[in-house]
Amino acid sequence: MSTAKKIALVTGAGSGIGKAVALALLREGYATVLAGRRREPLDATLRESATGEAGLVIPTDVSDAKAVDALFATVKERFGRLDVLFNNAGVNAPAVPIEELPVTKWLDVINANVTGVFLCTRAAFALMKDQKPRGGRIINNGSISASTPRPNTAPYTASKHAVLGLTKSTALDGRKYDIACGQIDIGNADTGWADKFKQGVMQANGQIAPEPVIDLEHVARAVLYMASLPLEANVLTMTVMATKMPLVGRG
């Protein structure tokens, strides 16, 4: 792999948004590291790319500090630098009333969605601030839920509010190292997980109603735009959503 290429790392690259973004980065010419908990879907993503030779699969649980350190050590050893980190890996919890939610489910969401972003950001800072040329870009996958919750989604909503705080803190603390950080908040991307939107989900008034979704390619193109900016420019937050989803006026 040529180290003259820009180097990108995508977490949760085996499916959904992470897969779409990893494939888009590979098409755009980035040498792309695909991270995720299971090797099989990561390998499948790489096989799907016409430029798979520019990709590297590294199975990683982002909630495990040692695993994250090993991931970034491999990136440094293989490429010598990192230009773009897309913090995408995350999980959800069952949509049940908060008083019925097991503490273990809460912790699963916080560990993956918040601690995972922190650990990868921490490791990216250590690499990006000392590489030459210095700096890089971190893009966090937030959510509409970073600002507006759905019913019975306390763990996910709390985690995405926390990600927004991490995004803003990272954007501020990264200035002295030429590290830019932004967040993309996605509404109803057409992943397998989003099939329920088409079938009908609970609204704020308690009714069940179907919602429109958007093609993953729109999300991938938005992330590519954020990644393409020079480091003196930054998209701090971007919302990409189905035009007619019930966000504006929700509640």
C-alpha positions in Angstrom: 0.0 0.0 0.0 1.3 3.4 -0.9 1.9 5.7 2.1 1.4 8.6 -0.3 -2.3 8.0 -0.1 -4.4 9.6 2.6 -5.0 7.1 5.4 -8.5 6.6 6.9 -9.8 4.4 9.7 -13.5 3.5 9.9 -14.9 1.7 13.0 -18.0 -0.5 12.7 -17.0 -0.9 9.0 -18.7 -4.3 8.6 -22.2 -3.1 8.0 -24.6 -0.2 7.6 -23.2 3.3 7.6 -19.7 2.2 8.4 -19.6 -0.2 5.4 -21.0 2.5 3.1 -18.4 5.1 4.2 -15.5 2.6 4.1 -16.4 1.7 0.5 -16.7 5.3 -0.4 -13.3 6.2 1.0 -11.7 3.3 -0.8 -13.3 4.4 -4.1 -12.0 7.9 -3.4 -8.5 6.6 -3.1 -7.9 6.5 0.6 -6.0 3.6 2.1 -8.7 2.5 4.5 -8.5 0.5 7.7 -11.7 -1.4 8.5 -12.3 -2.1 12.2 -15.1 -3.9 13.9 -15.8 -6.7 16.3 -16.1 -9.5 13.8 -13.7 -10.3 11.0 -16.2 -11.9 8.6 -18.3 -8.8 7.8 -15.1 -6.7 7.5 -13.6 -9.1 5.0 -16.9 -9.1 3.1 -16.8 -5.2 2.9 -13.3 -5.3 1.6 -14.2 -8.0 -1.0 -17.0 -5.7 -2.2 -14.6 -2.9 -3.0 -13.1 -2.7 -6.4 -9.9 -1.3 -4.7 -9.8 -3.8 -1.9 -6.0 -4.0 -2.1 -6.0 -0.5 -0.5 -7.8 -1.8 2.6 -6.7 -3.4 5.8 -9.0 -5.4 8.1 -8.3 -5.2 11.9 -10.9 -6.8 14.1 -11.3 -4.5 17.2 -13.8 -4.0 20.0 -13.7 -0.2 20.4 -14.9 -0.5 24.1 -11.7 -2.4 24.9 -8.8 0.0 25.6 -6.1 -2.5 24.9 -7.7 -3.5 21.6 -7.9 0.1 20.6 -4.3 0.7 21.5 -3.3 -2.3 19.4 -5.4 -1.0 16.5 -3.7 2.3 16.4 -0.3 0.8 16.9 -0.9 -1.3 13.8 -2.0 1.7 11.8 1.1 3.6 12.9 3.4 0.7 12.0 1.7 0.0 8.7 1.2 3.5 7.4 3.1 5.9 9.7 0.1 8.2 10.0 -3.6 8.7 10.1 -5.5 11.4 8.2 -9.2 10.6 8.9 -10.9 8.7 11.7 -14.6 8.0 11.4 -15.9 7.0 14.8 -18.9 5.1 13.7 -19.1 1.9 15.8 -22.1 1.8 18.1 -25.0 -0.2 19.5 -28.5 0.4 20.7 -30.7 -1.0 23.5 -34.2 -2.4 23.4 -36.9 0.3 23.2 -38.4 -0.4 26.6 -39.5 2.0 29.4 -36.5 3.2 31.4 -37.7 1.4 34.6 -37.6 -1.9 32.7 -34.2 -1.5 31.2 -31.4 -3.8 32.6 -28.4 -1.9 33.8 -26.2 -4.2 31.6 -28.0 -2.9 28.5 -27.3 0.7 29.6 -23.6 -0.1 30.1 -23.4 -1.9 26.7 -24.6 1.3 24.9 -22.4 3.7 26.9 -19.3 1.5 26.6 -19.6 1.2 22.8 -21.1 4.6 21.9 -19.2 6.9 24.3 -16.2 5.1 25.7 -15.4 3.7 22.3 -15.4 7.2 20.8 -13.2 8.4 23.6 -10.7 5.6 23.3 -10.4 6.0 19.5 -10.1 9.8 19.8 -7.5 9.5 22.5 -5.4 7.2 20.4 -5.9 9.3 17.3 -4.7 12.4 19.1 -1.5 10.6 20.2 -0.8 9.7 16.6 -1.9 12.8 14.8 -0.2 15.4 16.9 3.3 14.0 16.3 3.0 12.8 12.7 4.5 14.8 9.8 2.7 16.7 8.4 1.0 17.2 11.7 -2.8 16.9 12.3 -5.8 15.1 11.0 -9.5 14.9 11.0 -11.9 13.1 13.3 -15.5 12.6 12.3 -18.0 11.3 14.8 -21.2 9.5 13.9 -23.8 11.3 16.1 -27.5 11.0 15.5 -30.7 12.9 15.4 -30.8 11.6 19.0 -27.9 13.9 19.8 -30.5 16.6 20.0 -34.0 15.1 19.9 -35.0 11.7 21.5 -37.4 9.1 20.5 -39.7 7.4 23.1 -38.0 4.8 25.2 -34.4 5.5 24.0 -32.7 6.8 27.2 -29.4 4.9 26.8 -29.0 5.7 23.1 -30.1 9.3 23.5 -27.8 9.9 26.4 -24.9 8.3 24.6 -25.4 10.5 21.5 -25.7 13.7 23.6 -22.3 12.6 25.1 -20.8 12.1 21.7 -21.8 15.7 20.8 -20.0 16.9 23.9 -16.9 14.8 22.9 -17.1 16.3 19.4 -17.1 19.9 20.7 -14.3 19.2 23.3 -12.2 17.4 20.6 -12.7 20.3 18.2 -11.5 22.7 20.8 -8.6 20.6 22.2 -7.4 19.6 18.8 -6.7 23.2 17.6 -3.2 23.3 19.0 -2.4 20.1 17.1 -4.1 20.9 13.8 -6.7 18.2 14.5 -10.2 19.0 13.3 -13.3 17.3 14.6 -16.9 17.3 13.4 -20.0 15.3 13.8 -22.6 14.0 11.3 -26.1 13.5 12.7 -28.0 11.0 10.5 -31.8 10.6 10.3 -33.2 7.3 9.1 -30.5 6.0 6.9 -31.6 2.8 5.1 -29.7 0.2 7.0 -31.0 -3.2 8.0 -31.6 -1.7 11.4 -33.8 1.0 9.8 -36.3 -1.5 8.3 -38.5 -0.9 11.4 -38.9 2.8 10.3 -40.6 1.6 7.1 -42.9 -0.7 9.0 -43.8 1.8 11.7 -42.2 3.1 14.9 -43.6 4.8 18.0 -44.0 8.6 17.8 -43.9 11.1 20.6 -47.8 11.0 20.8 -47.8 7.2 21.3 -49.0 6.4 17.8 -47.1 3.9 15.5 -46.3 5.4 12.1 -44.0 4.5 9.2 -41.2 7.0 8.4 -39.2 7.6 5.2 -35.6 6.6 4.9 -32.6 7.8 2.8 -30.1 5.8 0.8 -26.8 5.2 2.5 -24.9 6.7 -0.4 -26.1 10.2 0.7 -24.5 9.7 4.1 -21.3 8.3 2.6 -21.0 11.4 0.3 -21.6 13.7 3.2 -18.8 12.1 5.2 -16.5 12.2 2.1 -17.2 16.0 1.9 -16.3 16.5 5.5 -13.1 14.4 5.1 -12.1 16.3 2.0 -11.8 19.7 3.6 -8.4 21.2 4.3 -7.6 21.3 8.0 -8.2 25.0 8.3 -11.9 24.3 7.5 -14.3 22.2 9.5 -17.9 21.0 9.5 -18.6 21.0 13.3 -22.0 19.5 12.9 -24.0 18.3 9.9 -27.5 16.8 9.8 -28.4 14.5 6.9 -31.9 13.2 7.2 -34.9 12.0 5.3 -36.7 15.2 4.2 -40.1 14.1 5.5 -39.1 12.3 8.7 -40.8 13.7 11.8 -37.9 15.7 13.3 -38.9 19.3 12.6 -41.9 19.6 14.7 -41.4 16.3 16.5 -43.3 16.1 19.8 
